[in-house]
Amino acid sequence: RLNDLVCTETLRTKFYPPDLGARRLSRVLQALDGYLAGASQREVAVALFGAERVEADWRDPRNHLCDQVRRAIRRGRDLMNGGYLKLLR
């Protein structure tokens, strides 16, 4: 990486793949933002997954989509209330 940086004078993305947890954390923060703005869980789901998916899956008796939204909001609140410190360690 250092040699490539010296030769090209840029940090090329092929040497820095995206963090696998970044997508999940992004959803968690978006869910928290919606929750704090007063959005309903369904509105948060539309923002995260799109209206088409929510329309198709929201009333599924297994509640997979509802559970994902609830977990994302709970995780966001946990992070907001000090859980972010674990990320920094």
N, C-alpha and C positions, 0 to 999 in steps of 0.2 A: 504494500500500500504506500509506504513512504517513497519507495523508488518510483512508483507510478505517479505520485504527486509531484515529485521533483521533475520527472520527465515531461509530464503533461501540464503541470501547474493548475490542475483541477482535481477535485474529489469526484471520481467517477462513480456513478450509482451502482455499477456492477460489483463493486467491492463493499458496498454498504446496503445489504438487502433490508427491506422494511421489517421492523419488529413484529413478530407474530401476534403479540398482544395489543398492538397499536389500534387495530380495527375495533376490537372489543372495547378498549378504553375510550375510543372516539364515540362509540354508541352510548356508553355509560354516561359520558359527559353531556352528550346531546339530550339524553333522557333526563338527566338532572336539570339541565337548563329549561327544558319544557315543564318539568314538575315545578320548578321554582317560579316559572312565569304563570303558573296556574292552569296549565293545560291538563285535560283529562288523560287518563291512561290510553284511551283510544286515539286521541289526538297525537300523543307521543308515539304511538305505534305507527300512525300514518307517516309521521316525520322520519321514523327509523326505517320502515319497511315498504312504504308506499301504499296508496289508497287501494290499489287492486288486490294486493296480498291481504290487507286488513279486511277488506270486504269479503274475501273468500274464506279466511281462517279465523276471524275474530270470535265467532260463535261456535267454533269446534268444541265439542264436549270435553276433549282432552286438555283444552286451555293452554296449548303450547305457546301460542303467541302472547297471550295475556301473561303467562308466567315469565316469558322473556322480558317483557316490559317491566313487570314488577321487580324482577331481579336486577335489571339495569338501574332502575330508580333507587332501589335499596343500596346497591353497590355505590352509586353516586353519592347518596347521603352519607354512607360510611366513609367514603373518601373525603367528603367535605368536613366531616366531624373528626378529622385527625388520621384517618386511614391512609391519607396520601404520604404520611411519614414512612410507611413501609415501602413505598415505591422509591423513596430517596435512599434507602439503605442498600 
